[in-house]
Amino acid sequence: MKTATTRLCIYPKDIQRITGKSYRQSIRMMQNIRKELNKLQNELVSIEEFCQYTSLKYEQVEPLIVG
């Protein structure tokens, strides 16, 4: 039986799929989220932090994130 894998962090490709923006704009959005949350460049952004930043609901975002 295969278990469903879920991720805690979000990547630019996910943001691209969710927002419809280009890959480069998705990278910029992640940089802005990190800057606003006072995170370092190498720290990951969680899906919940992305949802708070964009005011999207987790339930809407979760199906669009691929394993």
C-alpha positions as CSV (number, residue, x, y, z in Angstrom):
1,M,0.0,0.0,0.0
2,K,1.4,3.4,-1.0
3,T,1.3,6.2,1.5
4,A,0.6,9.7,0.4
5,T,3.6,12.0,0.8
6,T,3.0,15.6,1.8
7,R,5.5,18.4,1.8
8,L,5.8,21.2,4.3
9,C,7.7,23.6,2.1
10,I,6.7,25.3,-1.1
11,Y,8.9,25.8,-4.2
12,P,8.7,28.3,-7.1
13,K,7.3,25.7,-9.4
14,D,4.3,25.3,-7.0
15,I,3.8,29.0,-6.8
16,Q,3.9,29.2,-10.6
17,R,1.2,26.5,-10.8
18,I,-1.0,28.2,-8.2
19,T,-0.7,31.8,-9.3
20,G,-0.2,31.4,-13.1
21,K,2.9,33.7,-12.9
22,S,6.2,33.0,-14.6
23,Y,8.9,31.0,-12.9
24,R,11.0,34.1,-12.4
25,Q,8.1,36.0,-10.8
26,S,7.5,33.0,-8.5
27,I,11.1,33.2,-7.3
28,R,10.7,36.9,-6.7
29,M,7.5,36.2,-4.7
30,M,9.4,33.7,-2.5
31,Q,12.1,36.2,-2.0
32,N,9.5,38.8,-0.8
33,I,8.0,36.2,1.5
34,R,11.4,35.5,3.1
35,K,12.1,39.2,3.4
36,E,8.8,39.9,5.1
37,L,9.3,37.0,7.5
38,N,12.9,37.9,8.2
39,K,14.2,34.6,6.9
40,L,17.6,33.9,5.5
41,Q,18.1,33.1,1.8
42,N,18.6,29.4,2.5
43,E,15.6,29.0,4.8
44,L,12.5,27.3,3.3
45,V,9.1,28.8,3.1
46,S,6.2,26.7,4.4
47,I,2.9,26.2,2.6
48,E,1.2,27.9,5.6
49,E,3.4,30.9,5.4
50,F,2.7,31.2,1.6
51,C,-1.0,31.0,2.3
52,Q,-0.8,33.7,5.0
53,Y,1.2,35.9,2.6
54,T,-1.2,35.5,-0.3
55,S,-4.4,35.3,1.8
56,L,-5.3,32.0,0.1
57,K,-6.8,29.1,2.0
58,Y,-4.7,26.0,2.6
59,E,-7.6,23.8,1.3
60,Q,-7.4,25.6,-2.0
61,V,-3.6,25.4,-2.3
62,E,-3.1,21.8,-1.2
63,P,-4.5,20.0,-4.3
64,L,-2.3,22.1,-6.6
65,I,0.9,21.0,-4.9
66,V,2.3,17.8,-6.5
67,G,4.0,15.3,-4.2
